[in-house]
Amino acid sequence: MERFLLVLLVAWIFQSLGSFWQAQRFYRRIQKLRAFGRSAVGVAGNIYTTKAYGVLVVDAANRIVRAEKLTGFTIFAQLRPVDQLVGRTLSDFLSGPVEGLSPKLYNAFKMAAETLLKGPETEEKSSGDAATTASGPETASEDSGSESIGRTSEGG
């Protein structure tokens, strides 16, 4: 019994360290993407299914200049480019599903796009609203039953 508990403790410690390592890689990559323009992160999924994260970076004309996704089951998953979104405007992207994107991934990118469309003026007005601040915590979406994040950042 003691051995089982020790193995369980060691596994939990490795899982925690792996999650921390993955989060550090994720945020370092987002910092690099911010150099290309305003950015936002969206997420779709819930505790019963895998989550999909979508990162969008847009220029001053709200044209997507970078799009990356994070999906996977392990701590080794990392952001990967989604080239089929590059060059589209946010309004064009939001007009309907994109061929080749899963519904979950589309919803993650959609959340990021909607956050970017709110713009920095909304961010300043609602500084207490976690869904529009650059450093706000995750927020839960009650109407869809899925967990969501909406973060924006100015490039610079």
Protein Blocks (a to p, Z undefined) as FASTA:
>chain_A
ZZmmmmmmmmmmmmmmmmmmmmmmmmmmmmmmmmnoccddddeddfkbccddddddddfk
opafbdcddedjbfkbccdddfklgopafklmmnoccehiafklmmmmmmmmmmmmnomm
lmmmmmmlmklcfkbccdddfknopacdddddddZZ
